[in-house]
Amino acid sequence: MSLNLPGRDRRQSAMSGSEARDARLTLSLSGTNLERAGDYNQRIVLQAIRLTEETTRSDLARVTGLTPPTIVNITKRLIDLGLVKPAGRLQGKRGQPAMRIVIDPDGAFAIGLNIDRDHITLVTLDLAGRIRSRHTREIAFALPETVVDHVRDILPGLLEEGGVDRARILGVGVALPDDLGRIALPHRPTEYDAWDAIDLGALLGEVLPWPLHADNDAASAALGEVHLGNGIALPSFFYLLISAGLGGGLVIDRSYVRGADSRSGEIWAMPDPERGDGANVQDTVSLSALYARLEAEGHEVDAPDALLGSSPEREAVILQWLDDAAEALVRPLIAVNCLINPAAILIGGRLPGKLVDGLVERLNARMTGVKLPVVAPVRRAGAADDASAIGAAIIPFLDHVLPSESILMQAGR
């Protein structure tokens, strides 16, 4: 059975949807109408069901504040759409037993694609937020045609492995760094400039024939954390994404904050005076920087997994890098604490968990000694592994079935 939702068949050009997705009703003069209000209520009810193992209509009415007749109509519609399903009846002491309602994980799917300077990752995600399948190819500076060929080769097996119904795929989220073809990193080939002129919709449309939703990799990782990680308990946080480069994402009240030019969180570009004039934090805090340091010491590493279980000599280089990375991040995190006051600073990306924990420990030790009004704890992100790809896969759900203020807006989205 195919999934028929309003607006689902519209193909979005790359990077066009993020501003609409993040629009805030309270920051505009936009009104709403009954259709949009109904869509919003349906999304709220679906989200309430997603966040519990099972629920009843009376519980949904209590949690959402909607009337029992409205809940009956919405849940019937969600069942008809195949997004939720009845799960028997809850026996009570009096009256007719209440029908239990659960999310149907197979009701909708999304694909997440993360393109970066050192890898290509594909994941499939179901409506319950479970990863159904994933695949990562370690490849340095993959050109656009290489990405297309790889997706074409891998996708059929990935969908089969995850039991993903093509007809119920809401869309594809694509996460990639800003200025992918422009920022200089070690061993970057000249032809990698090709990414500067790429229209992602035109590039990927043939191999990914679903609505396309593209975003920055750090923003995607932060959105994934909001919906699948620590963000459920932490409404406001700053996300540090350590991958080939270094990125940042700002979440306030569970909404991603992009800034005036959609370039908030560019922590990589902050100066690092310890390394001299012109140096920035990314020159130390990134996988590219770590690999370059290891290479200079005669240790060849081409994937994050190779950083674990290494020789004592290689281990010494990695431990020194952790010390230097923590030192390089102190000044930027002072700024984050003073200007934003997040509940936590979360670290995710492709750095192996053991090394993330080592960096977290060093940062907390250093930040404890800094005299500030409030110092946010540094933690490992809950959705740390493949964070950008998983977050990218969340985006089609946000645009089509999950609640946001922008759904209510008639204008300005």
SULUR-V766941 format. One record per residue. N is the residue number from 1. PHI is phi in degrees with one decimal (NA if undefined). OMEGA is omega in radians with two decimals (NA if undefined). Layout:
((N;PHI;OMEGA) (N;PHI;OMEGA))
This chain:
((1;NA;3.13) (2;-82.3;-3.11) (3;-104.7;-3.07) (4;-110.5;3.13) (5;-119.9;3.13) (6;-59.5;3.06) (7;77.8;-3.05) (8;-69.8;-3.05) (9;-85.0;3.12) (10;-74.3;3.04) (11;-85.6;-3.12) (12;-101.6;3.06) (13;-70.5;-3.04) (14;-57.7;3.07) (15;66.9;-3.08) (16;-89.4;-2.96) (17;-91.0;-2.98) (18;-66.9;-3.14) (19;-64.1;3.11) (20;-65.6;-3.10) (21;-64.1;-3.06) (22;-94.9;-3.13) (23;-59.3;-3.12) (24;-111.4;-3.10) (25;-60.1;-3.07) (26;-72.9;3.14) (27;-102.3;-3.11) (28;-135.2;3.03) (29;-102.2;-3.08) (30;-70.4;2.97) (31;-91.2;3.10) (32;-138.8;3.08) (33;-139.3;-3.06) (34;-63.9;-3.13) (35;-63.5;3.14) (36;-68.1;3.11) (37;-63.1;3.11) (38;-65.2;3.10) (39;-62.8;3.13) (40;-62.1;3.14) (41;-60.7;3.13) (42;-64.3;3.13) (43;-66.4;3.12) (44;-62.5;3.14) (45;-64.7;3.12) (46;-61.0;3.13) (47;-64.8;3.11) (48;-61.4;3.10) (49;-71.9;-3.14) (50;-60.5;-3.02) (51;-83.8;3.09) (52;-127.4;3.11) (53;-65.4;3.05) (54;-158.1;-3.12) (55;-150.6;3.09) (56;-127.7;-3.14) (57;-63.7;3.12) (58;-66.1;3.08) (59;-64.4;3.13) (60;-63.8;3.11) (61;-63.0;-3.13) (62;-67.9;-3.08) (63;-71.7;-3.04) (64;-91.5;-3.07) (65;79.3;3.10) (66;-81.4;-3.10) (67;-72.3;3.10) (68;-54.2;3.10) (69;-61.1;3.10) (70;-63.9;3.11) (71;-61.8;3.12) (72;-59.0;-3.12) (73;-64.4;-3.10) (74;-67.3;-3.12) (75;-64.9;3.07) (76;-62.4;3.14) (77;-65.9;3.12) (78;-65.5;3.07) (79;-66.3;3.13) (80;-62.4;3.11) (81;-76.5;-3.13) (82;81.3;-3.12) (83;-87.3;3.05) (84;-131.5;-3.14) (85;-148.0;3.06) (86;-71.4;-3.11) (87;-131.0;3.14) (88;85.2;-3.09) (89;-118.4;-3.14) (90;-91.1;-3.10) (91;-73.6;3.11) (92;-117.2;-3.11) (93;-76.6;-3.08) (94;-136.4;3.04) (95;74.7;-3.13) (96;-72.3;3.13) (97;-58.0;-3.12) (98;-77.0;3.10) (99;-76.4;3.08) (100;-85.2;-3.11) (101;-124.2;3.12) (102;-131.4;3.06) (103;-69.4;3.01) (104;-99.4;-3.09) (105;-55.6;-3.13) (106;-84.8;-3.10) (107;-69.9;3.12) (108;-159.0;-3.13) (109;-134.7;3.00) (110;-146.6;3.11) (111;-112.1;3.04) (112;-115.5;3.12) (113;-124.4;3.08) (114;-113.8;3.12) (115;-110.0;3.13) (116;-142.3;-3.04) (117;-72.1;-3.09) (118;-126.5;-3.10) (119;-166.8;2.93) (120;-128.8;3.14) (121;-124.3;3.05) (122;-122.3;3.03) (123;-134.2;2.95) (124;-117.4;-3.06) (125;-129.3;3.10) (126;-102.7;-3.04) (127;-64.4;3.11) (128;-79.9;-3.13) (129;86.7;3.14) (130;-91.2;3.05) (131;-77.6;-3.10) (132;-90.2;3.10) (133;-163.6;3.13) (134;-153.4;3.09) (135;-152.6;3.09) (136;-124.0;3.02) (137;-113.1;3.08) (138;-80.1;-3.12) (139;-149.1;-3.10) (140;-85.6;3.01) (141;51.5;3.12) (142;-65.7;3.12) (143;-78.8;-3.07) (144;-52.3;-3.11) (145;-66.7;3.08) (146;-67.8;3.11) (147;-62.8;-3.14) (148;-60.3;-3.14) (149;-61.1;-3.13) (150;-65.9;3.13) (151;-61.4;3.13) (152;-59.3;-3.10) (153;-73.6;-2.97) (154;-88.9;-2.94) (155;-57.1;-3.10) (156;-56.2;3.13) (157;-67.2;3.14) (158;-65.7;3.12) (159;-66.5;3.13) (160;-66.2;3.14) (161;-60.0;-3.10) (162;-86.9;-3.09) (163;62.1;-3.05) (164;-92.1;3.08) (165;-82.5;-3.11) (166;-55.3;-3.08) (167;-69.7;-3.11) (168;-112.2;3.03) (169;-83.1;-3.12) (170;-72.8;-3.10) (171;168.8;-3.12) (172;-123.6;3.01) (173;-97.0;3.14) (174;-118.5;3.12) (175;-112.4;3.09) (176;-152.9;-3.11) (177;-66.1;2.95) (178;-62.4;3.10) (179;55.2;-3.07) (180;-54.3;-3.08) (181;-91.4;-2.99) (182;-113.4;-3.03) (183;-73.3;-3.09) (184;-78.7;3.02) (185;-131.7;-3.11) (186;-54.5;3.06) (187;71.6;3.12) (188;-69.2;-3.13) (189;-77.9;-3.12) (190;-60.4;-3.08) (191;-67.5;3.11) (192;-67.8;3.04) (193;-57.0;-3.10) (194;-55.0;-3.13) (195;-65.1;-3.12) (196;-65.1;-3.04) (197;-106.1;-3.03) (198;-87.1;2.92) (199;-94.9;-3.04) (200;-61.1;3.13) (201;-60.9;3.12) (202;-69.0;-3.10) (203;-67.0;-2.97) (204;-102.0;-3.03) (205;-57.3;-3.10) (206;-71.4;-3.06) (207;-91.9;3.11) (208;-129.3;-2.99) (209;-82.2;3.09) (210;-132.8;3.07) (211;-54.2;-3.06) (212;-104.7;-3.13) (213;-130.4;-3.05) (214;-108.0;-3.14) (215;-157.2;3.05) (216;-63.3;-3.06) (217;-66.7;3.12) (218;-70.2;3.08) (219;-62.3;3.12) (220;-61.9;3.14) (221;-62.1;3.13) (222;-65.9;3.10) (223;-63.9;3.07) (224;-61.2;3.12) (225;-67.1;3.11) (226;-58.9;-2.97) (227;-99.4;-3.08) (228;-128.2;-3.05) (229;-123.1;-3.09) (230;-67.1;-3.09) (231;-62.6;3.09) (232;-64.3;3.13) (233;-101.2;-3.11) (234;-113.9;-3.10) (235;-71.7;-3.11) (236;-133.5;3.14) (237;-158.2;3.01) (238;-114.0;-3.06) (239;-106.4;3.04) (240;-104.1;3.14) (241;-103.5;3.10) (242;-103.9;3.11) (243;-134.6;3.06) (244;-57.2;3.02) (245;-115.2;3.13) (246;-126.5;3.12) (247;-131.0;3.12) (248;-141.8;3.12) (249;-140.6;-3.07) (250;-109.2;3.10) (251;-119.7;3.09) (252;-124.0;-3.13) (253;51.5;3.10) (254;63.7;3.05) (255;-116.4;3.12) (256;-76.3;-3.09) (257;-106.5;-3.02) (258;-95.2;-3.08) (259;88.6;-3.03) (260;-60.5;-3.11) (261;-113.6;-3.12) (262;57.7;-3.13) (263;-127.1;3.05) (264;-67.1;3.08) (265;80.1;-3.09) (266;-77.3;-3.06) (267;-68.2;-3.13) (268;-59.7;-3.01) (269;-86.3;-3.13) (270;-66.1;-3.09) (271;-62.6;3.05) (272;-120.1;-3.03) (273;-62.2;3.13) (274;-64.3;-3.10) (275;-97.8;3.08) (276;102.6;-3.10) (277;-61.0;3.07) (278;84.8;-3.13) (279;-81.1;3.06) (280;-123.4;-3.04) (281;-63.2;-3.13) (282;-62.8;3.11) (283;-62.4;3.08) (284;-112.8;-2.99) (285;-97.5;3.06) (286;-170.1;3.07) (287;-64.3;3.11) (288;-60.1;3.13) (289;-66.5;3.12) (290;-65.7;3.12) (291;-61.2;-3.13) (292;-64.1;3.12) (293;-65.5;3.11) (294;-64.2;3.14) (295;-62.3;3.14) (296;-63.6;3.12) (297;-95.2;3.08) (298;87.2;-3.13) (299;-114.2;-3.12) (300;-88.1;3.11) (301;-135.6;-3.12) (302;-128.3;3.13) (303;-158.0;-3.12) (304;-56.9;-3.11) (305;-60.5;-3.12) (306;-71.8;3.12) (307;-78.7;-3.09) (308;-99.0;3.10) (309;61.6;-3.05) (310;-91.4;-3.13) (311;-69.1;3.10) (312;-56.9;-3.14) (313;-66.5;3.11) (314;-67.2;3.12) (315;-59.2;-3.14) (316;-64.2;3.11) (317;-64.5;-3.12) (318;-65.9;3.14) (319;-64.2;3.09) (320;-65.5;3.09) (321;-62.3;3.11) (322;-59.8;3.10) (323;-61.8;-3.11) (324;-67.3;3.13) (325;-64.0;3.11) (326;-62.3;3.14) (327;-64.0;-3.12) (328;-66.5;-3.09) (329;-89.4;-3.06) (330;-60.6;-3.12) (331;-61.7;3.08) (332;-58.1;-3.12) (333;-74.5;2.98) (334;-61.0;3.11) (335;-61.8;3.13) (336;-59.7;-3.14) (337;-64.5;-3.08) (338;-72.2;-3.02) (339;-90.6;-2.99) (340;-115.3;-3.09) (341;55.9;3.12) (342;-74.5;3.07) (343;-72.7;3.13) (344;-161.5;2.99) (345;-114.1;-3.03) (346;-107.1;-3.14) (347;-114.6;3.10) (348;-142.4;-3.13) (349;120.6;-3.04) (350;-106.8;3.07) (351;-66.9;-3.12) (352;-53.3;-3.05) (353;-54.5;3.14) (354;-60.9;3.14) (355;-75.8;3.04) (356;-59.1;3.13) (357;-61.0;3.10) (358;-64.8;3.11) (359;-68.6;3.11) (360;-58.6;-3.13) (361;-60.6;-3.12) (362;-67.2;-3.14) (363;-66.6;3.13) (364;-61.8;3.11) (365;-63.4;-3.13) (366;-71.7;-3.10) (367;-70.6;3.10) (368;-61.9;-3.12) (369;-84.9;-3.13) (370;-92.8;-3.12) (371;-86.5;3.11) (372;-132.2;3.08) (373;-55.9;3.11) (374;-144.0;3.07) (375;-120.6;3.14) (376;-73.6;3.07) (377;-67.9;3.05) (378;-97.2;-3.10) (379;-136.7;2.97) (380;-75.1;3.12) (381;-63.7;-3.13) (382;-69.6;3.12) (383;-105.4;-2.97) (384;-71.5;-3.06) (385;-72.8;-3.13) (386;52.1;-2.99) (387;-58.2;-3.08) (388;-69.8;3.12) (389;-66.1;3.12) (390;-65.2;3.10) (391;-62.2;3.09) (392;-61.8;3.14) (393;-68.4;3.09) (394;-69.6;-2.98) (395;-58.7;3.08) (396;-59.2;3.07) (397;-64.6;3.11) (398;-62.6;-3.08) (399;-76.0;-3.01) (400;-117.3;-3.03) (401;-135.3;-3.10) (402;-99.6;-2.99) (403;-77.2;2.95) (404;-158.0;3.14) (405;-60.3;-3.04) (406;-62.2;-3.13) (407;-60.6;-3.07) (408;-80.5;-2.94) (409;-86.3;3.05) (410;-80.4;-3.08) (411;-130.7;3.04) (412;78.8;3.09) (413;-138.5;NA))
